[in-house]
């Protein structure tokens, strides 16, 4: 499963937190198993990711980009789209 984040003047951690809020608000309105899975993955990413390292790798919001976050085995992969 993939989660797409938009970095537009803010770092990947802020983008992930905003996506979290968006998913929670959508799930409060209606049940959606797909979005529930995305939320679970996003919570784990927020808890385990090394955001300092990700910012060093260019996911610091200094340029506008879309990134995809996916989990492969026990590791999170972040790539620019």
C-alpha positions as CSV (number, residue, x, y, z in Angstrom):
1,X,0.0,0.0,0.0
2,X,1.2,3.5,-0.9
3,X,0.6,6.9,0.7
4,X,1.1,10.0,-1.4
5,X,2.3,13.1,0.4
6,X,2.6,16.6,-1.0
7,X,5.7,18.6,0.1
8,X,4.9,22.2,-0.6
9,X,6.9,24.5,1.7
10,X,6.9,22.0,4.6
11,X,8.9,18.9,5.4
12,X,7.8,15.3,5.1
13,X,6.9,15.1,8.8
14,X,4.5,18.0,8.5
15,X,3.0,16.6,5.3
16,X,2.5,13.2,7.0
17,X,0.8,14.9,10.0
18,X,-1.5,16.8,7.6
19,X,-2.4,13.6,5.8
20,X,-3.1,11.9,9.1
21,X,-5.6,14.7,10.0
22,X,-7.2,14.5,6.6
23,X,-7.7,10.7,6.9
24,X,-9.1,11.0,10.4
25,X,-11.6,13.6,9.3
26,X,-12.7,11.5,6.3
27,X,-13.1,8.4,8.5
28,X,-15.2,10.3,11.0
29,X,-17.6,11.1,8.2
30,X,-17.8,7.6,6.8
31,X,-16.3,4.1,7.1
32,X,-13.7,3.3,4.5
33,X,-11.6,0.1,4.9
34,X,-9.0,1.4,2.4
35,X,-8.5,4.7,4.3
36,X,-8.3,2.8,7.6
37,X,-5.4,0.8,6.2
38,X,-3.7,4.0,5.0
39,X,-4.2,5.5,8.4
40,X,-2.7,2.5,10.2
41,X,0.4,2.7,7.9
42,X,0.7,6.4,8.3
43,X,0.6,6.1,12.1
44,X,3.4,3.5,12.0
45,X,5.4,5.8,9.7
46,X,5.0,8.7,12.0
47,X,6.1,6.6,15.0
48,X,9.1,4.9,13.4
49,X,10.5,7.1,10.6
50,X,13.7,9.0,11.0
51,X,12.5,12.4,9.9
52,X,15.8,14.1,10.5
53,X,17.4,11.7,8.0
54,X,14.6,12.1,5.6
55,X,15.0,15.9,5.7
56,X,18.7,15.5,5.0
57,X,17.8,13.4,1.9
58,X,15.9,16.3,0.4
59,X,12.4,15.7,1.8
60,X,12.6,19.0,3.7
61,X,10.0,21.0,1.8
62,X,12.6,23.3,0.1
63,X,11.1,22.3,-3.2
64,X,7.6,21.4,-4.2
65,X,7.2,17.6,-4.8
66,X,5.0,14.6,-4.3
67,X,6.4,11.6,-2.5
68,X,5.2,8.1,-2.1
69,X,5.6,6.2,1.2
70,X,5.4,2.4,1.2
71,X,6.4,-0.3,3.6
72,X,8.5,-3.1,2.4
73,X,8.8,-5.8,5.0
74,X,9.7,-3.8,8.1
75,X,11.3,-0.8,6.3
76,X,9.7,2.3,5.0
77,X,10.6,3.5,1.5
78,X,10.2,7.1,0.5
79,X,10.5,8.1,-3.1
80,X,9.8,11.2,-5.1
81,X,7.1,10.8,-7.7
